[in-house]
């Protein structure tokens, strides 16, 4: 009887700090499988850029594994529903003794995983579904054993649990045979992405992490909101695909905070990883979030505007608000958007244009190289005041004030709205009608003050009903 274990990789595309790979190899030799589901990815609005990075990541992993004598098998089926029988048949054909995988949190993925567990139980094949790939995978609950609905108390409890349960990153799998030859063929579902910004190789990702920690970690909390500055890590596309593990990030934070005489527990970048856990755990506690439903049920009564012209202007970066347009053009040109700008553009669409947040959520997913359902849904619901720990309904970002505050020299705007590049630092945030006409830049699609008033009234009505 063979003792070869099969490890199924999904959005945990890495060798380092991968529980399933490490624990499976403790039981015997391993082989690895990746199942492409292009139809499902399309249904989930996955961006072409993300699929391109995913394809190159699988290629990188296949080559790394081959050097260790570990085969990686590529299977393809259209939808998640087909995966359980495909994997069962594959295991039976190759006489694998067990399958191992790290669980995921969105509803469709959980249903797929449960179907795999059930199918393998019926077939009499061992199935090891490991805990979700979070820094704190244990449920983070209040003293009443209920899920937290506000981030700050969640974070305090999360930090306590983390300090009690933290572990070092899992080692890479050991070499287990002769080097294999691999013949990679780029899959049909691959797309174009900015590989000059996001190289797919795992060693390059580790370099990116170390460089960020050495040069930017200390000033991160002060500089992270300024989109013209290279102050953020740009690691989010790797996190969304699991190209880098959460324990590896924690280890880097702890090491570099120690070297720079800082307390790692107070680190603002660590807090971003807590937000990642928070939004993912919400999906486990509140399945309606995976069903296009708002966290706050009463906000389903908001009457959203039917404003196709406004939506089109927002999508194309032609709203007449320079910071909004610069952000939307950054998204379309790079497949990524700075986090402060995600809040500004989402507030603009859902509050000032009063367009259903779900349309913006979908557009972001279709274009973001780091599109990840839990974080994208959480961010949009926060901005639209429909979500857990959301911005209060009367908070409506003034895009011009945000622009003056976070891009004071207009440097970011000049980069992505070049038609405004010759305006002064003051004029660039809100050009005059004459300047707009001369430079071919559109007039504002809304008048801020009445639009803000209208949005607040739309939400205030819910309180009165």
C-alpha positions, 0 to 999 in steps of 0.5 A: 500500500502506497503512503504517498500523500497528495497536497491540494494547493489553492490560494496558498501558492507557496512552498514556505510556511505552508501547513498542508505541504509540511504536515503531509510530508511528515506522513510520507512522500508527497505529490501536489495538485492544482485544479484550475476552475476558469468558469468559477473564477469568471463567475467570481469576477477574478481579474485577468491580472490576478489570473496571470500572476496565478499562472506564473506562480503555479509555474514557479512552484512547479519548478521549485517542487521539481528541483526537490523531486516532487511532482505537481499535477495540473488539472482543469475543470470549469466549476467548483462543483466538479472538483470533488469527483475529479480529485477522488478519481485522480487519487484512486487512479494514482493510489494516493493514501490521503489528501491534504489542504488548507481550508478557505473562508468564502462560502463557495470555497467552503461548500466545495471543501465540504463536498471534497471531505464528504466525497473522500469519506464515501470513497474511504480515502483519508482527507485532512482539511486543515484550519484556515490560513490566518494568523489567528485561525481560532475563532476570535470571540467576545466574552459572550462567545459571539463574533466581534462586530467592531474591529478595535475590541476584536484587535485587542483580543486577536493580539492576546490570542496571537501572543499565546498561540503564535508559531514559527513559519512552517519549513519548506518540504524536504527534497525527496528524489531526483530532480524532475523535468517540467514542461510548462505550457501557459494555460488559456486562463492566464492574463496580462499583469505588471510583472515588473511590479509584481514578479512571480518568483517566491525568492523575489517576493521574500526580497520585496518583504525584507526591503519593505521591512528594512526601509519602510516599516518604521515610517509606515504609520505616518506615510502609508496614506500618501499615494505618491510615496512608495510607503506601502509594501505592495505585497497584497497581490501575493497575500491574496494568492497565498504566495507568502504566508501569514506566519512569515510576515509576522516573523519579519515584523518581529525581527525587523521591529526588534532590530529597529527598537520597536514593539512589534505588538504596536506595529500598524502594519501588523494591524493590517494583517489583523484586518485581513483575519477580521474580514475573513472570519466575518465570512465564516460567522455571517454567510450572507456576506457571501450572498451579495447582502449587506451586513446591516440588513436595514441598509438593503432598503437604501434606494440607489440611484440609476445613474449609468452616466455617473457610473461610466465616468467613475469607471473611466476616471472621468468624474471631474474630481482629479484624485478620484480620476487619478485613482481609477486610472491607476487601477486600470493601468496597473491592476492595483489601487492605493488603500486610501484611494480605495476609500475615496473612490468607494465613498464617491461612488456609494455616497456622492453618486449614491450608486449601489456599492455592489457595482463598485465591489464587482468592478474592483474585483474585475480589475484588481490584481490583489482582488480578494473577496473578504477584504474587497467586500469588507472595504466596500461595505465600510465605505458604503456604511452598510457593513460591520464596523462601517463608517457612520452613514453621515461620513462622506469623504470630500474628495477635494479635501482628501486630495489636498490632504494626502496629495498636497503637491499634486504629484500623484494626480500628475502621474495619472491625470497628465492633462492637469500636470501644468496646473499649480499645486493649489489649482490641480485639486479643483481646476476652474471651468476655464482650465478644464475646457482648455485642458480637455478635462471634464466638469465635475459629475456632481456638486459635492454639497447637495450630493452629500446632503442627499446621501445623508438623507437617504441613510437617515431615512432608514433610522426613522423607519 
